[in-house]
Amino acid sequence: MTVFDLPRILPGPSSDRVVLDGNGLGLTGLVRLADAVAGPVVPPEALDRVRRAHESADRLAARGHWYGRGTGVGAHRSVIVDPSDASGHTLRLLRSHAGGAGPLLPARQARALMAVRANQLLAAGSGIHPSFVTALAEALRLGVHPAINEYGGVGTGDLTALAQTGLTLIGERPWLTASSDAELPAPVALRPGDSLALLSSNALALGRAALACHDLDVLLRATHAVAALSLAAVSGSPEAYAPEVHALRPYPGPARAAAEVRRLLAIPDHPLTTGRRIQDPYGFRAFPQVHGAALEAADRLRHIVETEINCPTENPVLAPDGHVYHHGGFFAAPLALALDGLDLALLQTAQLSAARLHALTRADLTGLPAFLTAGPASSSGTMILEYTANSALAELRSSAAPASAGHTVLSHGLEEAASFADQAAKQAERAAEAYPVVLACELVAAVRALRLGPVEPTVPAFRLAAAALPGDMEDRALTGDVTAAMDVLPLLADV
């Protein structure tokens, strides 16, 4: 049986499958593959498209010099490879580019890389042999992944990570497994041209960006519920959330944020009554505008990730017209800029969360005891939560420094710029770890304030959060409260 006759990988019920066909992979499906809650399905027609592209690439390469296949790479782009050394050159490319360093990536990120690269190769623009696609899909199905070091990419192709993956696929490096007796994919035979075809991708940066985008999307949706509870706790005005306000400046993000708060608090669509004050602090009054920008930034990142993971971005690329084009599609500027944009927008909405937390501790705004304590007047109550939230906020501020502002010159000056999308993806991961801390501190205070108020709300968001948080309001350690609040955020995202 040839590799082209391999059966489709069917991991179980259709709900446990994600189709990899080179043009239809979405962010949700990619995350499910990375989290190992679904397995890949490669339709035969998609694999056959890769086979035909491989045959075309062989014919075209035989007629003239193909960068990376008949020539060296980078500063050696004009150095011709002797045809008798084609196989040796291909192997040397993998070995020489496997120079990553630092700690090994978690399995989730390595699986994301494999899923992205398999789907990109199925777009049939690389000319790679189809056995690499089937081996990547098989590794995903078997739950094994390559050892990939943290450092190596600058947003112009994840060369080190993909070289390490390639050496693992051909059997030169070991697979990382959950058990010593795990089944492993059969080693792939390396053919001339396969190395650069595999390396020409930002698969790791895209995979990490997809995971961060997914995690932040959950948190951004949960923010609606947290902000709504805080608004209720300070008897804030619903006027800032009125549809009429947002129709005047028709941005989709702010309109969505305002509508979600109205829905969660069962506010009428035409709230004509004010709250306790004529104008609330910015944390409440400007929430739709600020958080709406973060929603739009997340949507933009999702669009770019889903575009890139379904594109043949290899250099050179084999186009549907049958010609080979050398180009700069590997330069991941759109991805880096979208990641930076989301980090900056997230910082803005996190700062409003910290502002609402501060407001909740003020007796003049809530009419409740300062720092929301049921103990003596000297009790500290939730005072320390401001320190914890601002500690996490400092991490968000650090991660929002635009990675795309970086600059470098590499390979004897031939490559005189870089997008630094890899660094932007790492910063988004850091932001996704810090933001829920800020949000959880606000949630602990909002629930406590609502419990201290004259009437506890009956809205589902409050019932869900209150069920997860202790009711004791005496001075005590609040680490457990913040942890419980972080755990309930994903549930609030879907309330």
Residue pairs with C-beta under 8 A, 6 or more apart in sequence:
3 129
3 130
3 131
3 134
4 47
4 48
4 51
4 130
6 47
6 134
8 41
8 42
8 43
8 44
9 39
9 40
9 41
9 42
9 137
9 138
9 141
10 17
10 39
10 41
11 17
11 38
11 39
11 40
11 41
11 141
12 39
15 38
16 37
16 38
16 39
17 38
17 39
17 40
17 41
18 25
18 29
18 30
18 32
18 33
18 38
18 39
18 40
18 41
18 115
19 25
19 29
19 40
19 41
19 42
19 43
20 40
20 41
20 42
20 46
20 115
20 118
20 119
20 122
20 137
21 42
21 43
21 45
21 46
21 119
21 122
22 46
22 49
22 119
22 120
22 121
22 122
22 123
22 124
22 310
22 312
23 123
23 310
24 310
25 115
25 119
25 306
25 309
25 310
26 306
27 210
27 213
27 214
27 302
27 305
27 306
28 214
29 38
30 112
30 115
30 116
30 119
30 207
30 210
30 305
30 309
31 112
31 210
31 211
31 214
32 38
33 39
33 40
33 111
33 112
33 115
33 140
34 108
34 109
34 111
34 112
34 115
34 207
34 210
34 211
35 108
35 111
36 107
36 111
36 143
39 140
39 141
40 115
40 118
40 137
40 140
40 141
42 118
42 122
42 133
42 134
42 137
46 122
47 122
47 130
47 133
47 134
49 122
49 124
50 121
50 122
50 124
50 128
50 130
50 133
51 130
52 124
53 124
53 125
53 126
53 127
53 318
54 127
54 128
54 129
54 130
56 127
56 318
56 322
57 66
57 126
57 127
57 193
57 197
57 318
57 324
58 127
58 193
60 66
60 127
60 318
60 324
61 69
61 70
61 127
61 192
61 193
64 70
65 71
65 80
66 193
66 316
66 324
67 73
67 77
67 196
67 315
67 316
67 326
68 93
68 193
68 195
68 196
68 200
68 316
69 81
69 86
69 90
69 192
69 193
69 196
70 80
70 81
70 83
70 86
71 77
71 78
71 79
71 80
71 81
72 78
72 79
72 81
72 89
73 93
73 196
74 410
74 411
74 412
74 414
74 415
75 411
75 412
75 413
75 414
77 414
81 89
86 192
86 193
87 190
87 191
87 192
89 192
90 190
90 191
90 192
90 193
90 194
90 195
91 190
91 195
93 163
93 195
93 196
93 199
94 163
94 166
94 167
94 170
94 172
94 190
94 195
94 198
94 199
95 163
95 167
95 172
96 163
97 159
97 160
97 162
97 163
97 199
98 160
98 163
98 164
98 166
98 167
98 173
99 152
99 160
99 163
100 148
100 149
100 150
100 151
100 152
100 160
100 161
100 163
100 164
101 149
101 150
101 151
101 152
102 149
102 150
102 151
103 149
103 150
104 147
104 148
104 149
104 150
104 176
105 148
105 149
105 150
105 161
105 204
107 145
107 176
108 211
109 148
109 204
109 207
109 208
109 211
110 145
110 146
110 148
110 176
111 140
111 145
111 207
112 204
112 206
112 207
112 208
112 210
112 211
113 148
113 158
113 161
113 162
113 165
113 203
113 204
113 207
114 136
114 139
114 140
114 145
114 146
114 165
114 203
115 136
115 140
115 207
116 201
116 203
116 204
116 206
116 207
116 210
116 309
117 136
117 162
117 165
117 198
117 201
117 203
118 133
118 136
118 137
118 140
119 309
119 310
120 126
120 201
120 203
120 309
120 310
120 311
120 312
120 313
120 314
121 128
121 132
121 133
121 136
121 197
121 198
122 133
123 310
123 311
123 312
124 312
124 318
125 311
125 312
125 313
125 314
125 317
125 318
125 319
126 197
126 198
126 200
126 312
126 314
126 317
126 318
127 193
127 197
127 314
127 318
128 193
128 194
128 197
128 198
129 188
129 189
129 191
129 194
131 188
131 189
132 169
132 188
132 194
132 197
132 198
135 169
135 185
135 186
135 188
136 169
138 185
138 186
139 145
139 146
139 169
139 175
139 185
142 182
142 183
142 184
142 185
143 177
143 178
143 182
144 175
144 176
144 177
144 182
144 184
144 185
145 175
145 176
146 164
146 165
146 167
146 168
146 169
146 173
146 175
146 176
147 164
147 168
147 173
147 174
147 176
148 161
148 164
148 165
148 204
149 160
149 161
149 164
151 160
152 158
152 159
152 160
152 161
153 159
153 160
153 161
153 202
153 204
153 205
153 421
153 422
154 406
154 408
154 410
154 418
154 419
154 420
154 422
154 423
155 202
155 205
155 331
155 332
155 333
155 335
155 336
155 418
155 419
155 420
155 421
155 422
155 423
155 424
156 202
156 330
156 331
156 332
156 415
156 418
156 419
157 199
157 200
157 201
157 202
157 315
157 330
158 201
158 202
158 203
158 204
158 205
158 422
159 199
161 203
161 204
162 198
162 199
162 201
162 203
162 204
163 195
163 199
164 173
165 198
166 190
166 194
166 195
166 198
166 199
167 173
168 174
168 175
169 185
169 187
169 188
170 187
170 188
170 189
170 190
171 187
171 188
175 182
175 184
175 185
177 184
196 314
197 314
200 313
200 314
200 315
200 330
201 313
201 314
201 330
202 308
202 313
202 330
202 332
202 335
202 421
202 422
204 422
204 425
205 332
205 335
205 421
205 422
205 424
205 425
206 305
206 308
206 309
206 332
206 335
208 422
208 425
208 426
208 428
208 429
209 301
209 305
209 335
209 338
209 339
209 421
209 424
209 425
209 428
210 305
210 309
211 429
212 339
212 425
212 428
212 429
212 431
212 432
213 298
213 301
213 302
213 305
213 342
213 428
215 432
216 298
216 342
216 346
216 428
216 431
216 432
216 435
217 298
217 302
218 489
218 490
218 493
219 432
219 435
219 436
219 439
219 489
219 493
220 291
220 294
220 295
220 298
220 346
220 349
221 260
221 492
221 493
221 494
222 439
222 489
222 490
222 492
222 493
223 291
223 349
223 353
223 439
224 257
224 260
224 261
224 264
224 291
225 264
225 461
225 465
225 492
225 493
225 495
226 353
226 439
226 442
226 443
226 446
226 489
226 492
227 261
227 284
227 287
227 291
227 352
227 353
227 356
227 442
228 260
228 261
228 264
228 265
228 459
228 461
229 443
229 446
229 447
229 450
229 457
229 461
229 462
229 465
230 236
230 283
230 284
230 356
230 357
230 359
230 360
230 442
230 445
230 446
230 449
231 238
231 261
231 265
231 280
231 284
231 287
232 265
232 446
232 450
232 457
232 459
232 462
233 360
233 366
233 445
233 446
233 449
233 450
233 453
234 275
234 276
234 280
234 284
234 359
234 360
234 365
234 366
234 449
235 275
235 276
235 367
236 275
236 276
236 277
236 280
236 284
236 285
237 274
237 275
237 276
237 277
237 278
237 279
237 280
237 284
237 285
238 262
238 265
238 267
238 271
238 273
238 275
239 245
239 271
239 272
239 274
240 258
240 280
240 284
240 285
240 286
240 287
240 288
241 258
241 259
241 261
241 262
241 267
241 271
241 288
242 258
242 269
242 270
242 271
243 255
243 258
243 259
243 269
243 270
244 270
245 258
246 254
246 255
246 258
246 288
247 255
251 292
251 296
252 292
252 295
252 296
253 291
253 292
253 293
253 294
253 295
253 296
253 299
254 288
254 289
254 291
254 292
254 293
255 288
255 292
256 292
256 295
257 287
257 288
257 291
257 292
257 295
258 288
258 292
261 267
261 287
261 288
262 268
262 269
262 271
264 459
264 460
264 461
264 495
265 457
265 459
266 459
276 367
279 285
281 355
281 356
281 359
281 365
282 352
282 355
283 352
283 353
283 355
283 356
283 358
283 359
284 356
284 359
286 352
287 349
287 352
290 348
290 349
290 352
291 349
291 352
293 345
293 348
293 349
294 342
294 345
294 346
294 348
294 349
296 345
297 338
297 341
297 342
297 344
297 345
297 346
298 342
298 345
300 338
300 341
300 342
301 338
301 339
301 341
301 342
304 334
304 335
304 338
305 335
308 332
308 334
308 335
311 329
312 318
313 329
313 330
314 329
314 330
315 326
315 327
315 328
315 329
315 330
316 324
316 325
316 326
316 327
317 324
317 325
317 327
317 329
318 324
319 325
331 417
331 418
331 419
332 419
332 421
333 404
333 419
333 421
335 419
335 421
335 424
335 425
336 403
336 404
336 419
336 420
336 421
336 424
337 404
339 403
339 421
339 424
339 425
339 427
339 428
340 400
340 402
340 403
340 404
340 424
340 427
342 428
342 431
343 396
343 399
343 400
343 402
343 424
343 427
343 428
343 431
344 400
344 402
346 396
346 400
346 431
346 435
347 393
347 396
347 397
347 400
347 431
350 392
350 393
350 396
350 434
350 435
350 438
350 439
351 393
353 389
353 438
353 439
353 441
353 442
354 386
354 389
354 390
354 393
354 438
354 441
354 442
356 442
356 446
357 385
357 386
357 389
357 438
357 441
357 442
357 445
358 386
359 365
359 366
360 366
360 372
360 382
360 442
360 445
360 446
360 449
361 370
361 371
361 372
361 381
361 382
361 383
361 386
361 445
362 370
363 369
363 370
366 372
366 449
368 449
368 452
368 453
369 377
369 381
369 452
370 377
370 381
371 379
371 380
371 381
371 382
371 383
372 381
372 382
372 445
372 448
372 449
372 452
372 473
373 379
373 380
373 381
373 382
373 473
373 474
373 475
374 452
374 473
374 474
375 381
375 473
375 474
375 475
379 474
379 475
380 475
381 448
381 473
381 475
382 444
382 445
382 448
382 478
384 478
385 441
385 444
385 445
385 478
385 482
386 441
388 437
388 441
388 482
389 437
389 438
389 441
389 442
391 437
392 434
392 435
392 437
392 438
392 441
393 434
393 438
395 430
395 431
395 433
395 434
396 431
396 434
396 435
396 438
398 430
399 427
399 428
399 430
399 431
399 434
400 427
400 431
401 427
402 424
403 420
403 421
403 423
403 424
403 427
404 419
404 420
404 421
404 424
406 418
406 420
406 423
407 417
407 418
408 417
408 418
409 415
409 416
409 417
410 416
410 418
436 486
436 489
437 482
437 486
439 485
439 486
439 489
440 482
440 483
440 485
440 486
440 489
441 482
441 485
443 465
443 469
443 485
443 488
443 489
443 492
444 469
444 478
444 481
444 482
444 485
446 465
447 462
447 465
447 466
447 469
447 485
448 469
448 473
450 456
450 457
450 462
450 466
451 466
451 471
451 473
452 473
456 462
456 466
460 495
461 492
461 495
464 488
464 491
464 492
464 495
465 485
465 488
465 492
468 484
468 485
468 487
468 488
469 481
469 484
469 485
469 488
470 480
470 481
470 484
